[in-house]
């Protein structure tokens, strides 16, 4: 069973920082890591030439460090040791990956921002660079973990979703729901009655679910099989998780299955690109 001993929290001086720090504090209380690092990357090259003269006399690194120290002191209410790291690098994703490797980080936390907001550091590149787990935390996050949803396509890779979920449930007392989104295979629809196929596909999916859980010795979880209909798997997973009051959505970084369109890598990519209301944890 994996342990979360070191956490890295990526801050960007936006309103998301407070939510990230508070959620890091909550996770620290539940998981008892050895240390939490708060990291900010100063992108001086983005500063307009109009302000270069005014900033020339300022110690920008010290000012930002003081601001972040104050934020951490205000929102990080736990006994876990912490440290604020400030750096200057043109590529934030590369910096986070470097720090994660240097300090042997087990979990990286980032703010969930949609692409049009521009300031978000979550990207496909970051997700692929990191070897550790990653959590995307939305604004106004609900600080709770009573209901964990884990997505699966019955692949070996997706079994780690439930290893992680079990660890979190042991620490928090949360209930785990194992979820599969199924769709009617598109290549068959021109020749067969779609509505007649659905009960057969759902039964097949439930049978595979039982075999998957038994094979990987996954117990103490509820099973939910959901028809995707016209929505994408990521959209349906997100909508149903929110509707069920899930506090956390867990997926694997990759997967693949013939009968399900829950190819977890592509679903994870799409989830990262969406504006989520609940935290998304990618298990690696």
C-alpha positions in Angstrom: 0.0 0.0 0.0 1.4 3.4 -1.0 2.2 6.0 1.6 2.0 9.8 1.0 5.0 11.0 2.9 5.9 14.2 1.0 3.5 16.6 -0.7 4.3 19.5 -3.1 1.7 22.3 -3.5 2.1 24.5 -6.5 1.0 28.1 -5.8 0.6 30.9 -8.3 -0.5 34.0 -6.3 -4.1 33.7 -7.4 -7.3 33.1 -5.3 -6.8 29.4 -5.8 -3.8 29.4 -3.4 -6.0 29.6 -0.3 -8.1 26.6 -1.3 -4.9 24.6 -2.2 -3.3 25.4 1.1 -6.5 24.6 3.1 -6.9 21.3 1.2 -3.2 20.5 1.8 -3.8 21.1 5.5 -6.8 18.8 5.5 -4.9 16.0 3.6 -2.0 16.4 6.0 -4.3 15.9 9.0 -5.6 12.7 7.4 -2.4 11.2 5.9 0.3 12.5 8.3 3.0 13.1 5.7 6.5 13.9 6.8 6.6 17.3 5.1 4.7 19.6 2.7 6.5 21.9 0.3 4.8 25.0 -1.1 6.4 26.1 -4.5 6.0 29.2 -6.5 7.7 30.0 -9.8 8.4 33.7 -10.6 8.1 34.3 -14.4 10.0 37.5 -14.7 10.0 37.3 -18.5 6.2 37.8 -18.4 6.5 41.2 -16.7 5.9 43.9 -19.3 8.7 46.3 -20.1 6.3 49.1 -18.9 6.9 47.9 -15.3 10.6 46.9 -15.5 11.8 50.3 -14.2 9.4 50.3 -11.2 10.4 46.7 -10.3 14.1 47.3 -10.7 14.5 48.5 -7.1 12.3 45.9 -5.6 13.4 42.5 -4.2 10.6 40.6 -5.9 11.6 37.2 -4.5 11.6 38.5 -0.9 8.2 40.2 -1.4 6.6 37.1 -2.9 8.2 34.8 -0.3 6.8 37.0 2.5 3.3 37.0 0.9 3.4 33.2 0.6 4.7 32.7 4.1 1.7 34.7 5.3 -0.7 32.7 3.2 0.7 29.4 4.5 0.6 30.6 8.1 -3.0 31.7 7.7 -4.4 28.6 6.0 -2.1 25.7 6.8 -3.5 24.7 10.2 -1.7 21.4 11.0 1.5 20.3 12.8 3.0 18.8 9.6 6.4 20.5 8.9 6.3 22.8 5.8 8.6 24.9 3.6 8.1 27.6 1.0 10.3 27.4 -2.0 10.6 30.3 -4.5 12.3 29.8 -7.9 12.6 31.5 -11.3 12.1 29.3 -14.4 10.6 30.0 -17.8 8.8 26.6 -17.7 6.7 26.0 -14.6 5.9 22.4 -15.4 9.6 21.5 -15.7 10.4 23.3 -12.4 7.6 21.3 -10.6 8.9 18.1 -12.1 12.5 18.9 -11.0 11.4 19.7 -7.4 9.2 16.6 -7.3 12.2 14.4 -8.3 14.7 16.3 -6.0 12.6 16.0 -2.9 11.1 12.5 -3.7 7.5 13.9 -3.7 4.6 11.4 -3.5 1.8 13.8 -4.3 1.7 17.1 -6.3 -1.3 19.4 -5.7 -2.3 22.0 -8.3 -5.2 24.4 -8.8 -7.9 23.4 -11.2 -8.4 26.1 -13.7 -10.0 26.0 -17.2 -7.8 26.7 -20.1 -9.3 30.2 -20.8 -8.2 31.4 -17.4 -4.6 31.2 -18.6 -2.9 31.2 -15.2 -3.4 27.6 -14.4 -0.4 25.4 -14.3 -2.2 22.1 -14.8 -1.4 20.8 -18.3 -1.1 17.6 -20.2 2.7 18.1 -20.1 2.8 18.3 -16.3 0.7 15.2 -15.9 3.0 13.3 -18.2 6.2 14.6 -16.7 5.3 13.7 -13.1 6.0 10.2 -11.9 4.0 10.8 -8.7 0.3 11.2 -8.1 -1.3 14.5 -8.8 -4.4 16.2 -7.4 -6.3 19.0 -9.1 -8.1 21.2 -6.6 -11.0 23.5 -7.6 -11.9 26.9 -6.2 -14.1 26.8 -3.2 -13.3 23.2 -2.6 -15.4 21.3 -0.1 -13.0 20.2 2.7 -14.4 16.7 3.2 -13.7 13.1 2.2 -16.7 10.9 3.0 -17.5 9.8 -0.5 -14.8 8.7 -2.9 -15.6 7.8 -6.5 -13.1 5.7 -8.4 -13.3 5.3 -12.2 -12.3 2.0 -13.8 -12.2 0.4 -17.2 -11.2 -3.0 -15.7 -7.6 -2.7 -16.8 -4.7 -3.7 -14.6 -3.6 0.0 -14.5 -7.0 1.1 -13.1 -6.7 -1.3 -10.1 -4.3 1.2 -8.5 -7.3 3.6 -8.2 -8.7 1.3 -5.6 -5.4 0.7 -3.8 -5.2 4.4 -3.3 -8.9 4.8 -2.5 -8.6 2.1 0.1 -5.7 3.9 1.7 -7.6 7.1 1.8 -10.7 5.4 3.2 -8.7 3.8 6.0 -7.5 7.3 6.9 -10.8 9.1 6.6 -13.5 6.5 7.0 -14.8 7.4 3.5 -17.1 5.2 1.4 -15.8 4.0 -1.9 -17.8 3.8 -5.1 -16.3 1.9 -8.0 -17.7 3.3 -11.3 -17.7 2.2 -14.9 -19.2 4.3 -17.7 -20.3 2.1 -20.7 -21.4 3.0 -24.2 -22.8 1.0 -27.0 -19.8 0.3 -29.4 -20.3 2.8 -32.3 -19.2 0.3 -35.0 -22.2 -2.0 -34.2 -25.0 0.6 -34.1 -25.8 0.8 -37.9 -26.6 -3.0 -37.9 -28.2 -3.7 -34.5 -31.0 -2.3 -32.4 -29.2 0.0 -29.9 -31.9 -0.3 -27.2 -31.8 -4.1 -27.4 -28.1 -4.2 -27.0 -28.0 -2.1 -23.8 -29.2 -4.7 -21.3 -26.7 -7.2 -22.7 -23.8 -4.7 -22.6 -24.8 -3.7 -19.0 -24.9 -7.4 -17.9 -21.5 -8.0 -19.6 -20.1 -4.9 -17.8 -21.4 -6.0 -14.4 -19.9 -9.5 -14.9 -16.6 -8.0 -15.8 -16.8 -5.7 -12.8 -17.2 -8.7 -10.5 -14.3 -10.5 -12.0 -12.1 -7.3 -11.9 -12.9 -6.8 -8.2 -12.3 -10.4 -7.3 -9.0 -10.6 -9.3 -7.5 -7.6 -7.6 -9.0 -8.4 -4.2 -10.9 -5.2 -4.0 -13.5 -5.3 -1.3 -15.7 -2.9 0.7 -16.8 -0.7 -2.2 -20.1 0.0 -3.9 -20.5 -0.8 -7.6 -22.1 1.6 -10.1 -22.5 0.9 -13.8 -23.6 4.0 -15.8 -24.6 4.3 -19.4 -22.7 7.1 -21.1 -25.4 7.9 -23.7 -24.4 11.0 -25.8 -22.0 12.5 -23.3 -18.2 11.8 -23.2 -17.0 9.4 -20.5 -15.2 12.3 -18.7 -18.3 14.5 -18.8 -20.6 11.7 -17.6 -18.2 10.7 -14.9 -17.9 14.3 -13.7 -21.7 15.0 -13.8 -22.6 11.7 -12.0 -19.9 12.2 -9.3 -21.1 15.7 -8.6 -24.8 14.5 -8.6 -23.9 11.8 -6.1 -22.1 14.2 -3.8 -18.7 12.7 -4.3 -15.9 14.5 -2.4 -13.1 13.1 -4.5 -12.8 11.6 -8.0 -9.9 9.2 -8.5 -8.7 7.9 -11.9 -5.6 6.2 -13.2 -3.1 8.0 -15.4 -3.7 5.4 -18.2 -5.7 2.3 -19.1 -7.6 0.8 -21.9 -10.4 -1.6 -22.7 -12.2 -2.8 -25.8 -15.7 -2.7 -24.5 -15.5 0.5 -22.6 -14.6 4.0 -23.8 -13.1 4.7 -20.4 -9.6 4.8 -21.8 -8.4 6.4 -18.6 -5.5 8.3 -20.2 -7.8 10.2 -22.6 -10.5 10.6 -19.9 -7.9 12.0 -17.5 -6.8 14.5 -20.1 -10.3 15.6 -20.7 -11.1 15.8 -16.9 -8.0 18.1 -16.5 -9.3 20.3 -19.2 -12.7 20.7 -17.5 -13.7 23.1 -14.8 -14.3 20.7 -11.9 -16.2 21.3 -8.7 -14.6 18.4 -6.8 -10.9 17.4 -6.5 -9.5 15.1 -9.1 -6.8 12.6 -8.0 -4.7 10.9 -10.6 -3.1 7.7 -9.4 0.2 6.7 -10.9 
